[in-house]
C-alpha cells in the first residue's frame, strides 16, 4: 500500500508518528480529525477481525483479550466505557480523557458497531465529566451515549460494581449467577471496557490490527499508558523498568530499592535486581507480576518498604466493601499485623495465615489483589523484616550515623 | 460427577448451617465463615448431594448454589 492510497478526501489519515493516544495537540474534535482522520466505513466483522489481529488486551488491569470479550457479547447489548479509575495511584484514565476524549468516544462507537449495541454509557470520575460532555456536544451520531458519574472508592470501578451503579444500585461488587456479558445493565448483555482500551480500539479501526502490532512486543502489542509517581506516560510494551523509571523520574535508577508494579493490587519487585525487566506480559511473567493498569510506584532507598506496605494495606482494608466476611475481617487484621511487623512486633507467619484465609473468598478480587501485594512485600523486604525484629530498618542506613527518626 | 457448591460471599453471614450439614466438605474459619476443606471450590460428589441440597435450601441467608457440573461453568 502506498501513502496515496489513503487520501484526505476520504477523511483518512496516515497514523501519527510517535505517541499514538497523545498525538492530538488539543482535545477538540477539529484537532482529533486533523490528527487521526475518520474511521473507515467497514463491516463489524471486518472490525472484529482487525481487533483479533491487533492482539489488544484490556488496559483496566485484568489484561483480557479485547477481541474475545467483544465476541462474547451479542444481541441488544450495552457498551460501558469504564473511567472510574478507583486506584489512587493511577492517573492515566483521567489524563487520557482530558487530552483525547474523542478517541475514547470513537472507541465506544466502534465497540458498539462491532457488537450491535444501540446504547452506551461513559462512567467517569467527576473531574473529567465537563471535558467529555463538551466533546459529546461537538459530535453528531446515532449512538446514544449517557454520561454517569463514577462513585468514589477503590472497588467502584470493578465491572460488577459499575453495572450495579448503572442499574441504580450501590457502586459495589455484586454476586450473580450470570456474567455481565450475559446479563448486565438493565438485564442486557453488557460490554465493560476500560477507556484506554477503547481509545486503542479507535486507532485499530482506522489503521488496522497489523499497524497496532508495529509497537510493543510479539506477546504484548501496542503502547500502554503508565502512571509513574504522579506523571502519565505512553510507552511501548517491552521498554525496560530502568528506561521508564529514569526517564519518568529524572533520577538515577540506583535511587530506588523496590518498585510496586501494577498498583495497590500489584507486586513488589526488588531493585536494582529487576531493573532490566521488560514491561510486557512475557517479560514480567518471569518476575511473577503483570502490568495491571500500568501503575508503577518506585520506593526510594530512604523509605521503609514495610511501613509503606502497612499503610497501603490499611487503605485497602478501609476500601473493603464489607460485604464478604473474609475480606471484611481479614483485611483489617492483615493491616494491623503489618503495622506490628513494621514496628518490630510480631512475625510474618500470622500474616501469611490470614492471607490464606481471605484468598479466593469474596465476590471480587479485592482480597486476592491485597494479599498478592502483601505476600510480595514479605518476600522483597525480607531483609528488612529481620532487621525490624531487632529495632532496626534498612531505610535508616542511608541516614548519617546516629540519625534517629 | 461432582457438582460445584458456590458460596455467595456477599450474602453469607457465617451462620454455620452448611458446615453442620456437610462437615466432610466444609469447615468454619476463625470468623465462622464456611471454609472449603480442599482449599478450592467445594465439589460435591454424588453421595453427598442430598445433604448439599439440604444446605442450599436451608441456608438462612440463601447464600449457596449447587451448580450443574464443573464443566458447564463459565470462568475467566
Interface residues (C-beta under 8 A of the other chain):
Chain A: X64 X173 X174 X175 X177 X179 X323 X324 X325 X326 X327 X329 X330 X357 X360 X361 X362 X363
Chain B: X7 X8 X9 X10 X11 X12 X13 X14 X29 X30 X31 X32 X33 X35 X40 X65 X74 X76
